[in-house]
Amino acid sequence: MPHEILEHTADFRVRVYAATAQMLFSDALRAMNDILGPTLLKEKSYVTAVIMLEAPDLTALLIDFLNDVLLQTELQRTAFRDIVFHTFTETALRATLSGSRFECLRCDIKAVTWHEADVRRNSRDEWETIIVFDI
């Protein structure tokens, strides 16, 4: 399992880990969607969006990435589950998101917070971080 939901008093706290930094971003996106719990529209819809970001480091890039996807989710009423990276460095990314439109969300996330966020390699040489979602 690429992520696990951890106990937190008022928010959702998730540990995400993956073999590569790109996979960490993809797994963090899936974790956020698991929390949002979208009910997809019955008719099939396929939506794409391009995202381009720059940040001072990998942790900032991840938090900015998730917050940007969260904004696009709300604006386009789309659950973005898949991502294709065109450019990916420790300080920048360009990617195409794809997903399906939804009727409603089980949970509203206000923001992806900086609390406990620290993208790093763990003792198993995996990329890992904790993400706290403000609900």
QUINOR-V419052 format. One record per pair of residues at least 12 apart in sequence whose ideal C-beta (glycine too) atoms are under 10 Angstrom apart, sorted by the first residue. I is the first residue (numbers start at 1). GAP is how many residues later the second one is. D is the distance in Angstrom with one decimal. If there is no record, write none. Layout:
BEGIN
[[I & GAP & D] [I & GAP & D]]
END
This chain:
BEGIN
[[1 & 16 & 9.3] [1 & 26 & 9.3] [2 & 13 & 9.9] [2 & 14 & 6.6] [2 & 15 & 6.7] [2 & 16 & 5.8] [2 & 17 & 9.4] [2 & 21 & 7.5] [2 & 22 & 8.4] [2 & 24 & 8.3] [2 & 25 & 3.8] [2 & 26 & 8.9] [2 & 28 & 7.1] [2 & 29 & 7.7] [2 & 124 & 9.8] [3 & 12 & 6.6] [3 & 13 & 4.5] [3 & 14 & 7.4] [3 & 15 & 8.9] [3 & 21 & 9.5] [3 & 24 & 5.5] [3 & 25 & 7.3] [3 & 27 & 7.1] [3 & 28 & 4.1] [3 & 29 & 9.5] [3 & 31 & 7.7] [3 & 32 & 10.0] [3 & 128 & 8.7] [4 & 12 & 8.5] [4 & 13 & 8.8] [4 & 27 & 8.8] [5 & 26 & 7.8] [5 & 29 & 7.8] [5 & 30 & 7.6] [5 & 128 & 9.7] [6 & 110 & 9.6] [6 & 124 & 7.2] [6 & 125 & 9.8] [6 & 126 & 9.1] [8 & 107 & 9.6] [8 & 108 & 9.7] [8 & 122 & 9.9] [8 & 124 & 6.8] [8 & 125 & 8.9] [8 & 127 & 9.6] [10 & 122 & 9.8] [10 & 124 & 8.4] [10 & 125 & 7.4] [11 & 24 & 9.8] [11 & 98 & 9.0] [11 & 99 & 9.1] [11 & 100 & 9.7] [11 & 102 & 7.5] [11 & 104 & 8.3] [11 & 120 & 9.9] [11 & 121 & 5.3] [11 & 122 & 5.8] [11 & 123 & 5.4] [11 & 124 & 5.6] [12 & 19 & 8.7] [12 & 20 & 8.9] [12 & 22 & 9.3] [12 & 23 & 5.0] [12 & 24 & 9.9] [12 & 95 & 7.7] [12 & 97 & 7.6] [12 & 119 & 8.4] [12 & 120 & 7.2] [12 & 121 & 4.3] [12 & 122 & 8.6] [12 & 123 & 6.1] [13 & 100 & 9.6] [13 & 102 & 8.5] [13 & 103 & 7.3] [13 & 117 & 6.4] [13 & 118 & 7.5] [13 & 119 & 5.0] [13 & 120 & 7.7] [14 & 13 & 9.5] [14 & 14 & 7.7] [14 & 17 & 4.9] [14 & 18 & 8.2] [14 & 20 & 8.6] [14 & 21 & 7.5] [14 & 115 & 9.0] [14 & 116 & 6.9] [14 & 117 & 5.0] [14 & 118 & 7.8] [14 & 119 & 7.1] [15 & 16 & 9.1] [15 & 101 & 9.4] [15 & 107 & 9.8] [15 & 113 & 6.9] [15 & 114 & 7.5] [15 & 115 & 5.2] [15 & 116 & 8.1] [16 & 12 & 4.8] [16 & 13 & 9.5] [16 & 14 & 8.8] [16 & 15 & 5.7] [16 & 16 & 9.6] [16 & 46 & 8.9] [16 & 103 & 9.2] [16 & 110 & 9.9] [16 & 111 & 8.4] [16 & 112 & 7.0] [16 & 113 & 5.8] [16 & 114 & 7.8] [16 & 115 & 6.3] [17 & 104 & 9.9] [17 & 105 & 6.6] [17 & 107 & 8.1] [17 & 109 & 4.8] [17 & 110 & 6.6] [17 & 111 & 4.2] [17 & 112 & 8.0] [17 & 113 & 9.9] [18 & 108 & 6.3] [18 & 109 & 5.4] [18 & 110 & 8.0] [18 & 111 & 9.8] [19 & 105 & 9.6] [19 & 106 & 8.6] [19 & 107 & 6.1] [19 & 108 & 7.4] [20 & 68 & 9.2] [20 & 106 & 8.9] [20 & 107 & 6.5] [21 & 37 & 6.3] [21 & 40 & 9.0] [21 & 41 & 8.6] [21 & 64 & 9.9] [21 & 67 & 7.2] [21 & 68 & 9.3] [21 & 69 & 7.6] [21 & 72 & 9.8] [21 & 98 & 7.2] [21 & 100 & 9.5] [21 & 106 & 5.1] [22 & 61 & 8.6] [22 & 63 & 5.5] [22 & 66 & 5.4] [22 & 71 & 8.7] [22 & 73 & 9.1] [22 & 105 & 9.0] [23 & 103 & 9.2] [23 & 104 & 7.4] [24 & 34 & 8.8] [24 & 38 & 7.3] [24 & 95 & 6.8] [24 & 102 & 8.4] [24 & 103 & 4.3] [24 & 104 & 7.5] [24 & 105 & 6.9] [25 & 33 & 9.3] [25 & 36 & 8.2] [25 & 37 & 6.2] [25 & 40 & 6.1] [25 & 41 & 8.4] [25 & 44 & 9.7] [25 & 58 & 7.1] [25 & 60 & 7.8] [25 & 63 & 7.9] [25 & 68 & 7.6] [25 & 70 & 8.3] [25 & 94 & 9.2] [25 & 102 & 9.1] [26 & 55 & 9.4] [26 & 56 & 8.1] [26 & 57 & 5.6] [26 & 58 & 9.7] [26 & 59 & 8.5] [26 & 69 & 9.6] [27 & 100 & 9.3] [28 & 34 & 6.3] [28 & 35 & 9.5] [28 & 37 & 7.9] [28 & 38 & 6.1] [28 & 41 & 9.3] [28 & 84 & 8.7] [28 & 91 & 9.4] [28 & 101 & 7.6] [28 & 103 & 6.1] [29 & 33 & 9.9] [29 & 36 & 8.0] [29 & 37 & 7.1] [29 & 40 & 6.3] [29 & 51 & 6.9] [29 & 52 & 7.1] [29 & 53 & 8.4] [29 & 54 & 6.1] [29 & 66 & 9.9] [29 & 68 & 8.1] [29 & 70 & 9.6] [30 & 51 & 6.6] [30 & 52 & 9.2] [30 & 53 & 9.5] [31 & 35 & 9.2] [31 & 100 & 7.2] [31 & 102 & 8.7] [32 & 34 & 5.9] [32 & 35 & 9.9] [32 & 37 & 7.1] [32 & 38 & 7.0] [32 & 41 & 8.5] [32 & 47 & 9.7] [32 & 48 & 9.2] [32 & 49 & 9.8] [32 & 77 & 6.9] [32 & 80 & 7.3] [32 & 99 & 7.9] [32 & 101 & 6.8] [33 & 36 & 9.1] [33 & 40 & 8.4] [33 & 46 & 5.7] [33 & 47 & 7.5] [33 & 48 & 5.5] [33 & 66 & 8.3] [33 & 69 & 10.0] [33 & 72 & 9.7] [34 & 47 & 9.8] [34 & 72 & 9.7] [34 & 73 & 9.6] [35 & 70 & 9.2] [35 & 71 & 8.3] [35 & 72 & 5.6] [35 & 73 & 9.8] [35 & 74 & 6.4] [35 & 96 & 9.8] [35 & 98 & 5.9] [35 & 100 & 7.9] [36 & 34 & 8.5] [36 & 37 & 7.0] [36 & 38 & 10.0] [36 & 43 & 6.8] [36 & 66 & 8.4] [36 & 68 & 10.0] [36 & 69 & 4.9] [36 & 70 & 6.8] [36 & 71 & 5.9] [36 & 72 & 7.9] [36 & 73 & 6.3] [36 & 97 & 9.1] [36 & 99 & 9.9] [37 & 42 & 9.2] [37 & 65 & 9.4] [37 & 67 & 9.1] [37 & 68 & 6.3] [37 & 69 & 3.0] [37 & 70 & 5.8] [38 & 35 & 8.3] [38 & 39 & 9.0] [38 & 40 & 8.6] [38 & 41 & 3.9] [38 & 42 & 9.9] [38 & 43 & 9.1] [38 & 61 & 8.7] [38 & 62 & 8.0] [38 & 63 & 8.9] [38 & 64 & 3.7] [38 & 65 & 7.9] [38 & 66 & 7.4] [38 & 67 & 5.5] [38 & 68 & 7.5] [38 & 69 & 9.7] [39 & 40 & 9.2] [39 & 63 & 5.9] [39 & 64 & 4.8] [39 & 65 & 5.2] [39 & 66 & 7.6] [39 & 67 & 7.4] [40 & 38 & 9.6] [40 & 39 & 6.7] [40 & 59 & 9.1] [40 & 60 & 5.0] [40 & 61 & 7.1] [40 & 62 & 5.2] [40 & 63 & 7.2] [40 & 64 & 9.9] [41 & 36 & 8.8] [41 & 37 & 9.9] [41 & 59 & 7.1] [41 & 60 & 5.0] [41 & 61 & 6.5] [41 & 62 & 5.7] [42 & 61 & 8.4] [43 & 57 & 9.8] [43 & 58 & 8.6] [44 & 56 & 7.2] [44 & 57 & 9.3] [45 & 32 & 9.6] [45 & 33 & 7.8] [45 & 54 & 8.8] [45 & 55 & 5.3] [45 & 56 & 4.2] [45 & 57 & 9.2] [46 & 32 & 9.4] [46 & 52 & 6.7] [46 & 53 & 7.9] [46 & 54 & 6.6] [46 & 55 & 8.9] [47 & 25 & 9.2] [47 & 29 & 6.0] [47 & 30 & 8.9] [47 & 31 & 4.4] [47 & 32 & 9.1] [47 & 33 & 7.7] [47 & 50 & 8.3] [47 & 51 & 6.9] [47 & 52 & 5.8] [47 & 53 & 6.9] [47 & 54 & 6.3] [48 & 28 & 9.9] [48 & 30 & 9.2] [48 & 32 & 8.8] [48 & 34 & 9.3] [48 & 36 & 9.4] [48 & 48 & 5.7] [48 & 49 & 6.6] [48 & 50 & 4.9] [48 & 51 & 8.2] [49 & 19 & 9.4] [49 & 20 & 8.5] [49 & 23 & 5.3] [49 & 24 & 9.6] [49 & 26 & 9.3] [49 & 27 & 6.8] [49 & 29 & 7.6] [49 & 31 & 6.9] [49 & 46 & 9.3] [49 & 47 & 7.3] [49 & 48 & 4.7] [49 & 49 & 8.0] [49 & 50 & 8.4] [50 & 22 & 10.0] [50 & 36 & 8.5] [50 & 44 & 7.2] [50 & 45 & 7.3] [50 & 46 & 5.5] [50 & 47 & 7.6] [51 & 13 & 9.7] [51 & 14 & 7.1] [51 & 17 & 5.7] [51 & 18 & 7.0] [51 & 20 & 10.0] [51 & 21 & 7.4] [51 & 29 & 9.0] [51 & 32 & 8.3] [51 & 34 & 9.9] [51 & 42 & 7.3] [51 & 43 & 7.3] [51 & 44 & 5.4] [51 & 45 & 7.8] [51 & 46 & 6.0] [52 & 16 & 9.3] [52 & 34 & 9.1] [52 & 35 & 8.2] [52 & 40 & 7.9] [52 & 41 & 7.3] [52 & 42 & 4.7] [52 & 43 & 8.0] [53 & 12 & 5.9] [53 & 14 & 9.7] [53 & 15 & 6.4] [53 & 38 & 9.2] [53 & 39 & 6.7] [53 & 40 & 5.5] [53 & 41 & 8.1] [53 & 42 & 8.8] [54 & 35 & 9.3] [54 & 37 & 6.1] [54 & 38 & 4.7] [54 & 39 & 8.3] [54 & 40 & 9.8] [55 & 35 & 8.9] [55 & 36 & 5.9] [55 & 37 & 7.5] [55 & 38 & 8.8] [56 & 34 & 9.4] [56 & 35 & 6.6] [57 & 33 & 6.4] [57 & 34 & 6.7] [57 & 61 & 9.9] [57 & 62 & 7.9] [58 & 31 & 8.9] [58 & 32 & 4.8] [58 & 33 & 7.7] [58 & 35 & 10.0] [58 & 60 & 9.5] [58 & 61 & 4.5] [58 & 62 & 8.6] [58 & 69 & 8.5] [58 & 71 & 8.9] [59 & 31 & 9.7] [59 & 55 & 8.1] [59 & 58 & 5.3] [59 & 59 & 5.8] [59 & 60 & 4.5] [59 & 61 & 8.3] [59 & 70 & 7.0] [60 & 30 & 9.9] [60 & 31 & 8.3] [60 & 54 & 8.5] [60 & 57 & 8.6] [60 & 59 & 9.0] [61 & 27 & 9.1] [61 & 28 & 8.6] [61 & 29 & 7.2] [61 & 30 & 6.5] [61 & 31 & 7.3] [61 & 32 & 6.4] [61 & 58 & 8.1] [62 & 31 & 9.6] [62 & 50 & 8.5] [62 & 55 & 7.1] [62 & 56 & 9.9] [62 & 57 & 5.6] [62 & 65 & 9.7] [62 & 67 & 6.7] [62 & 69 & 7.7] [63 & 48 & 9.3] [63 & 49 & 5.6] [63 & 50 & 7.7] [63 & 51 & 6.0] [63 & 54 & 5.6] [63 & 56 & 9.1] [63 & 66 & 9.3] [63 & 68 & 7.8] [64 & 29 & 9.3] [64 & 48 & 8.7] [65 & 18 & 9.1] [65 & 28 & 6.7] [65 & 30 & 8.3] [65 & 32 & 9.9] [65 & 47 & 8.7] [66 & 43 & 9.1] [66 & 45 & 9.1] [66 & 46 & 4.1] [66 & 47 & 9.9] [66 & 51 & 9.6] [66 & 65 & 7.1] [66 & 67 & 8.5] [67 & 42 & 9.5] [67 & 44 & 6.3] [67 & 45 & 4.9] [67 & 46 & 9.3] [68 & 29 & 9.4] [68 & 44 & 9.5] [69 & 14 & 8.5] [69 & 26 & 9.7] [69 & 28 & 6.5] [69 & 30 & 9.4] [69 & 43 & 8.8] [70 & 38 & 9.9] [70 & 39 & 6.0] [70 & 40 & 8.8] [70 & 41 & 7.3] [70 & 42 & 6.4] [70 & 63 & 8.8] [71 & 40 & 9.8] [72 & 25 & 6.9] [72 & 27 & 9.2] [73 & 24 & 9.3] [73 & 26 & 8.1] [73 & 29 & 8.5] [73 & 32 & 8.3] [73 & 36 & 8.7] [74 & 31 & 9.0] [74 & 34 & 8.8] [74 & 35 & 9.3] [76 & 21 & 9.6] [76 & 23 & 8.6] [76 & 25 & 7.5] [76 & 26 & 9.8] [77 & 23 & 10.0] [77 & 24 & 5.5] [77 & 25 & 6.0] [77 & 26 & 8.5] [77 & 27 & 9.2] [77 & 28 & 9.2] [78 & 19 & 8.4] [78 & 20 & 8.9] [78 & 21 & 4.9] [78 & 22 & 6.7] [78 & 23 & 5.3] [78 & 24 & 6.9] [79 & 20 & 4.8] [79 & 21 & 5.9] [79 & 22 & 7.8] [79 & 23 & 5.1] [79 & 26 & 8.3] [80 & 16 & 9.8] [80 & 17 & 4.1] [80 & 18 & 6.7] [80 & 19 & 3.9] [80 & 20 & 8.9] [81 & 16 & 8.5] [81 & 17 & 7.5] [81 & 18 & 5.1] [81 & 19 & 7.8] [82 & 14 & 8.7] [82 & 15 & 7.1] [82 & 16 & 4.7] [82 & 17 & 6.7] [82 & 18 & 10.0] [83 & 12 & 5.2] [83 & 13 & 7.1] [83 & 14 & 5.5] [83 & 15 & 7.6] [83 & 16 & 9.5] [84 & 12 & 4.9] [84 & 13 & 8.3] [84 & 14 & 7.7] [90 & 29 & 9.1] [107 & 26 & 8.6] [107 & 28 & 6.0] [108 & 26 & 10.0] [108 & 27 & 6.5] [109 & 24 & 4.9] [109 & 25 & 6.9] [109 & 26 & 5.7] [110 & 23 & 8.2] [110 & 24 & 4.5] [110 & 25 & 6.4] [111 & 21 & 9.5] [111 & 22 & 7.7] [111 & 23 & 4.7] [111 & 24 & 9.2] [112 & 19 & 6.3] [112 & 20 & 7.8] [112 & 21 & 5.9] [112 & 22 & 7.6] [113 & 18 & 7.9] [113 & 19 & 4.7] [113 & 20 & 7.2] [113 & 21 & 5.3] [114 & 17 & 9.6] [114 & 18 & 8.3] [115 & 15 & 8.5] [115 & 16 & 8.9] [115 & 17 & 4.5] [115 & 18 & 10.0] [115 & 19 & 8.6] [116 & 13 & 8.1] [116 & 14 & 4.3] [116 & 15 & 7.7] [116 & 16 & 5.7] [117 & 12 & 5.8] [117 & 13 & 6.7] [117 & 14 & 6.1] [117 & 15 & 7.5] [118 & 12 & 7.5] [119 & 12 & 9.7]]
END
